[in-house]
Amino acid sequence: MAERSKAYSIFRYKCPHCHEGEFFVDRNPYHLSTAGDLLEACPVCHRKYTPEPGFYYGGMYVAYALAVALGTSIFVATIVLWPSAPVAAKAGLVCLGIIGLAPWMYAISKTIWANLFMSYKGVAITEKERLRAEQRQSARA
Ligand SMILES: [Zn+2]
Protein backbone atom coordinates (compact mmCIF):
# COMPACT_ATOMS: atom_id res chain seq x y z
CA MET A 1 0.00 0.00 0.00
CA ALA A 2 1.53 3.31 -1.08
CA GLU A 3 2.17 5.60 1.87
CA ARG A 4 0.49 8.61 0.25
CA SER A 5 -2.67 6.77 -0.82
CA LYS A 6 -5.92 7.33 1.05
CA ALA A 7 -6.19 3.55 1.47
CA TYR A 8 -2.96 3.63 3.52
CA SER A 9 -4.37 6.32 5.82
CA ILE A 10 -7.74 4.53 6.09
CA PHE A 11 -6.59 0.97 6.76
CA ARG A 12 -3.50 1.83 8.85
CA TYR A 13 -5.46 4.38 10.96
CA LYS A 14 -3.05 7.19 10.08
CA CYS A 15 -3.47 10.97 9.99
CA PRO A 16 -5.38 11.99 6.83
CA HIS A 17 -3.13 15.07 6.46
CA CYS A 18 0.36 13.54 6.68
CA HIS A 19 -0.25 9.74 6.75
CA GLU A 20 2.36 9.41 9.53
CA GLY A 21 0.77 10.24 12.88
CA GLU A 22 -1.70 7.99 14.66
CA PHE A 23 -5.41 8.77 14.26
CA PHE A 24 -6.90 6.91 17.24
CA VAL A 25 -6.03 6.89 20.94
CA ASP A 26 -5.81 3.08 20.72
CA ARG A 27 -5.01 1.29 17.44
CA ASN A 28 -7.02 -1.82 18.38
CA PRO A 29 -10.74 -1.21 17.68
CA TYR A 30 -11.64 -4.26 19.79
CA HIS A 31 -10.53 -2.46 22.97
CA LEU A 32 -14.11 -1.33 23.44
CA SER A 33 -13.51 1.23 26.21
CA THR A 34 -11.48 3.41 23.80
CA ALA A 35 -13.04 2.30 20.49
CA GLY A 36 -13.33 5.21 18.09
CA ASP A 37 -11.65 7.74 20.40
CA LEU A 38 -9.65 10.14 18.25
CA LEU A 39 -6.59 12.09 19.22
CA GLU A 40 -7.31 15.83 19.20
CA ALA A 41 -4.54 16.53 16.69
CA CYS A 42 -1.87 14.62 14.80
CA PRO A 43 1.22 13.96 16.95
CA VAL A 44 3.45 14.41 13.85
CA CYS A 45 2.04 17.35 11.82
CA HIS A 46 -0.10 18.87 14.65
CA ARG A 47 -3.14 19.45 12.40
CA LYS A 48 -6.55 19.02 14.06
CA TYR A 49 -8.66 15.95 13.29
CA THR A 50 -12.05 17.57 14.00
CA PRO A 51 -12.72 20.53 11.67
CA GLU A 52 -16.06 21.28 13.36
CA PRO A 53 -18.14 19.90 16.27
CA GLY A 54 -20.13 16.83 15.25
CA PHE A 55 -18.00 16.25 12.14
CA TYR A 56 -17.82 12.49 12.67
CA TYR A 57 -21.61 12.00 12.87
CA GLY A 58 -21.36 11.67 9.09
CA GLY A 59 -19.24 8.57 9.63
CA MET A 60 -22.40 6.70 10.60
CA TYR A 61 -23.51 6.82 6.96
CA VAL A 62 -20.23 5.16 6.00
CA ALA A 63 -20.68 2.57 8.78
CA TYR A 64 -24.23 1.87 7.56
CA ALA A 65 -23.01 1.38 3.97
CA LEU A 66 -20.22 -0.93 5.17
CA ALA A 67 -22.67 -2.99 7.25
CA VAL A 68 -25.10 -3.34 4.32
CA ALA A 69 -22.27 -4.36 1.98
CA LEU A 70 -20.92 -6.88 4.49
CA GLY A 71 -24.36 -8.32 5.27
CA THR A 72 -25.20 -8.68 1.58
CA SER A 73 -21.83 -10.31 0.89
CA ILE A 74 -22.27 -12.83 3.71
CA PHE A 75 -25.84 -13.62 2.63
CA VAL A 76 -24.83 -14.18 -1.02
CA ALA A 77 -21.86 -16.29 0.12
CA THR A 78 -24.15 -18.53 2.19
CA ILE A 79 -26.54 -18.92 -0.78
CA VAL A 80 -23.63 -20.00 -3.00
CA LEU A 81 -21.68 -22.11 -0.49
CA TRP A 82 -24.53 -23.56 1.61
CA PRO A 83 -27.72 -23.51 -0.52
CA SER A 84 -29.63 -26.03 1.62
CA ALA A 85 -29.28 -24.00 4.84
CA PRO A 86 -32.46 -22.62 6.40
CA VAL A 87 -32.98 -18.87 6.06
CA ALA A 88 -32.64 -18.45 9.85
CA ALA A 89 -29.11 -19.90 9.70
CA LYS A 90 -28.18 -17.55 6.86
CA ALA A 91 -29.62 -14.55 8.76
CA GLY A 92 -27.76 -15.68 11.88
CA LEU A 93 -24.47 -15.75 9.98
CA VAL A 94 -25.19 -12.25 8.65
CA CYS A 95 -25.85 -11.01 12.20
CA LEU A 96 -22.71 -12.70 13.55
CA GLY A 97 -20.59 -11.16 10.80
CA ILE A 98 -21.97 -7.67 11.32
CA ILE A 99 -21.71 -7.82 15.13
CA GLY A 100 -18.25 -9.40 15.02
CA LEU A 101 -16.85 -6.78 12.67
CA ALA A 102 -18.75 -3.81 14.16
CA PRO A 103 -15.77 -2.36 16.11
CA TRP A 104 -13.56 -2.56 13.01
CA MET A 105 -16.27 -1.00 10.80
CA TYR A 106 -16.78 1.78 13.38
CA ALA A 107 -13.07 2.63 13.27
CA ILE A 108 -12.75 2.35 9.51
CA SER A 109 -15.89 4.47 8.96
CA LYS A 110 -14.23 7.34 10.86
CA THR A 111 -11.00 7.12 8.87
CA ILE A 112 -12.98 6.91 5.60
CA TRP A 113 -15.09 9.94 6.59
CA ALA A 114 -11.97 11.93 7.55
CA ASN A 115 -10.25 11.01 4.27
CA LEU A 116 -13.31 12.12 2.26
CA PHE A 117 -12.86 15.69 3.53
CA MET A 118 -9.16 15.99 4.41
CA SER A 119 -6.48 15.72 1.76
CA TYR A 120 -2.82 14.76 1.99
CA LYS A 121 -0.63 17.80 2.72
CA GLY A 122 2.60 16.25 3.97
CA VAL A 123 4.21 16.76 7.37
CA ALA A 124 5.50 20.31 6.81
CA ILE A 125 2.99 23.14 7.03
CA THR A 126 1.97 24.35 3.55
CA GLU A 127 2.29 27.94 2.31
CA LYS A 128 -1.52 28.23 2.23
CA GLU A 129 -1.80 27.08 5.87
CA ARG A 130 0.98 29.49 6.93
CA LEU A 131 -0.80 32.44 5.27
CA ARG A 132 -4.14 31.45 6.83
CA ALA A 133 -2.52 31.25 10.31
CA GLU A 134 -0.95 34.69 9.77
CA GLN A 135 -4.33 36.14 8.73
CA ARG A 136 -5.94 34.66 11.85
CA GLN A 137 -3.25 36.16 14.07
CA SER A 138 -3.47 39.60 12.46
CA ALA A 139 -7.29 39.52 12.78
CA ARG A 140 -6.93 38.91 16.53
CA ALA A 141 -4.39 41.72 17.04
ZN1 LIG B 1 -0.46 14.35 10.58
Boltz pocket constraint, residues with backbone or C-beta under 6 A from the ligand:
constraints:
  - pocket:
      binder: B
      contacts: [[A, 15], [A, 16], [A, 17], [A, 18], [A, 19], [A, 20], [A, 21], [A, 42], [A, 43], [A, 44], [A, 45], [A, 46], [A, 47], [A, 122]]
      max_distance: 6.0
